[in-house]
């Protein structure tokens, strides 16, 4: 795969895992505390007022898009939304999401259309726009989670893909990660 989409998708997955490791150390009340009353990232996904809601929506979005790409039914919204549950959902989803993007790239299918039967009524989307959509909102939610974690008194890195790639390649970084590694 071309290095740019590979790095964007892999950074998103690794950075999400990092954030989920950080939230495992939060008391549940801090994890679920309303810090952004009435706020949502998108108009169609509901409120994202807490760290828990932001990260659950972040994972749920990929679960739904992957189901649409795979032609599966709408996944049930898992009630397991504590930190460990979200990490398990992410770890189950991450290799499948990466494989789906690799498959799109391998087939040169970036301009192919996806008929998303999960929409009512079904809608057509260009696959590259789906991946761009997911990565755009994922980056926003990861940075939002960082802001909320800092407000909860947690130390987190900046999520810089440059430092992520350096660490992945075994090079020194400007920014140590307090939890979990690269």
N, C-alpha and C positions, 0 to 999 in steps of 0.2 A: 504494500500500500504506500502511496505517496506519504512522505514524512509529516506533512501538515495535518491531514485528517487523522493520521495515526496518533500524532502527539495530542491533538485536541481531544480526541475521544479517550485516549489512555490517561491523559492528565485529569480529565473530568472524573473518570472512574477511580483513579488513585486518590485524588483530592477528596472525593466524596467519602471514601473509606477512611481517610485520615480524620475528617470531621466527625464521622460516626464513632471513631475510637475516642476522640476528645469528649463527646457527649456521654460516653459510658461512665465517665467520672462525675457527672452532674447528678445531684439529687433529683428525683422525679419532679418535685415541685418547681425547681429551677428550669428543668427541661420543658415543662408545660406552662410555665408562667407567661401570661399575656404581656408582651413587651411592645406590640404594635397593634393597639386596639383598632378594629375595623379595617385592617389592611389586607390586601391580597395582591399577589404578583400578577395574576391574570384575571380577567373578568369571568371566566368560565370555570375556574377550579376551586372557588371558595376561599374562605378566610385563611390567612397565614399569619396568625398573630403571635406565634410562639416558635421557639427553636424546633420543637417536636413537629409542629405543623409544616414549617418550611422544609424540613428534611423529609418528612413523609410525602409531601407533594412532589419533591424532587425525585424521589424513587418511584412514586406512583406514575409520574409522567412517562418515564422510560418503560415501565411495565405495560402501560396502555399502548404506547407507540410500537413496542416490540410485538404485542399481540396483534396489532393492525398489520404490521409487516409480515408476520407469520400466518395471518389469516385465521387466528384463533379468536375465541370469544372474549368478551370484556372480562379481564381478571377481577376476581372478587377483591374488594378493598380489604386488605388484611387488617384484622383488629390488633395484630401484634405490632403495635407502634411504639413500644418502648425502645430504648437505645439498642439493646441486644437484638430485638426483633427486626428493627430497621437494618441493622448490620447483616443479619441473616438474609433478609430480602435482597439487599444490595449484592451480597456475595453470590446469591443464586442468579441474580439478573446480570451482573457484570460480564461474565464470559459469553453469555448468549447475546448481549447487546454488541459487544466487540465483534463476535462472529458474524452478526448480521451486517455490521458496517463493512467488515472485511469482504463479505459475500457481495455486497453492492459494488464495492470497488473492483473485486475480481471479475465480475461480470460486466464492468463498465456501465452499470445501470444507474448512474447518478441522475440522468435525465428521464428515467422511466417513471411512469405514473403508478402510484399506489391508490387503489380504490379502498378507502377506509370504510368498511361496513360497520364499524363500531359507532360511526356518526349517524345521527338520525335527522335528516336522511343521509345516506352514504355520500361521502365527498371524495374528490380526487385531489391528490397531492403529488408534486414532484418529489422523488425520494431525497434529492439533495436538499430541498427546502425543509423536509422533515428533520434531517440530521442537523441542519443549521438552526432550526427552531429549537430542537432539544438542547443543543449546545449553548444557545443564547440564554435560554431560561435557566439552564443548569449553572452557568457561570454566575448569573445574577443571584440565584438562590444560594450558591456556595458563599458568595461574598456577603449576602444578607445574613446567613448563618454565622459567619465570622463576627459581624457587627453585634448580633444578638448574644453570641458567646462572650464577647468582650464585655458587654453590658452585664452579663451574669458573673463577671470576674474571672473568666477563663483566659488563659494565655493561648493564643493561636498565632500561627504564621500568617503571612499575607497571601498564600496560595499562588505565588508567582510561578508560572510555567517554566521560566528560565531556570530557577533554582530547582524545580522538580526534575527537569531534564538533566541538569548537572548532577544531582544526587543519583539519578537513575544510571548515569554513565560512570558513577564512581568518582566524580570530580568534587572538589570543595565547593560549598555554596556560601552565599552571603547570609543565609538565614537558616538557623537550625530549627528543626521541627521539635516541639516540646513533647509530642506523643507519636508513637507509631512508626516513625521513619519516613522514608521517601515515598 
